[in-house]
Amino acid sequence: MQSVKLEPTYLPDVENSGQPSPYRDMLQNLQNSGREYWQIWHLFAFRPETTVHLARITHGIMRDSAPISSGLRELIAAYTSKLNECEFCMKSHTAVSGGLLGDDLVQSVLGDLETSPLQEKEKALLRFSGKVTRNLPSITVADIDQLRAAGWNDEAIFYTISVCALFNFYNRWVTASGVHAVSDEGHRLHGKVLAQKGHDPRLREQHLKNSGI
């Protein structure tokens, strides 16, 4: 895959000042090979003693055993990112959720949730995520009761809230820092790695080396 020239982020001192970490190693290997990479890794590499905790909580929220599948959690991330018009996160997690749930299903949900073939029970979680993202002050216990009535327990609702909250953070973190979307192929390939290896940077780095992506 050929490198696509991206505009610098808004924070050149962050982009150019990565500290020793798996993220810096991954960035250097990809840059040296001329391959395309995600600029969010600069944010993680800048202060790894802090961002390592963000990586761990992300991996836990998105990939630990839970009543909702990893694929559905990735779809909530993509849906939240679409509502926030965060191109980078939307494309990234559309690719990941497509790898886990199927591209056709994911595209149909992001095109029109209500007419998509997603199960009604799962649509309820995305509707709730949309309300949390767009109209947080209106959330009441009645919204939680609706999810319980749809068949979700409190643990599933906890994970839904956590994914939605996490990506409302990520959407603002990357957009305000000037992280740019890459090519569609770049998102597809790196999204495939995330679908297979999750959010642990050490596993992703090893996979990238072995796969030649």
Secondary structure as GFF3:
##gff-version 3
##sequence-region A 1 213
A	DSSP	alpha_helix	12	15	.	.	.	ID=ss1
A	DSSP	alpha_helix	22	33	.	.	.	ID=ss2
A	DSSP	alpha_helix	40	46	.	.	.	ID=ss3
A	DSSP	alpha_helix	48	63	.	.	.	ID=ss4
A	DSSP	alpha_helix	70	83	.	.	.	ID=ss5
A	DSSP	alpha_helix	87	101	.	.	.	ID=ss6
A	DSSP	alpha_helix	103	111	.	.	.	ID=ss7
A	DSSP	alpha_helix	120	134	.	.	.	ID=ss8
A	DSSP	three_ten_helix	136	138	.	.	.	ID=ss9
A	DSSP	alpha_helix	141	149	.	.	.	ID=ss10
A	DSSP	alpha_helix	154	177	.	.	.	ID=ss11
A	DSSP	alpha_helix	184	197	.	.	.	ID=ss12
A	DSSP	alpha_helix	201	211	.	.	.	ID=ss13
###
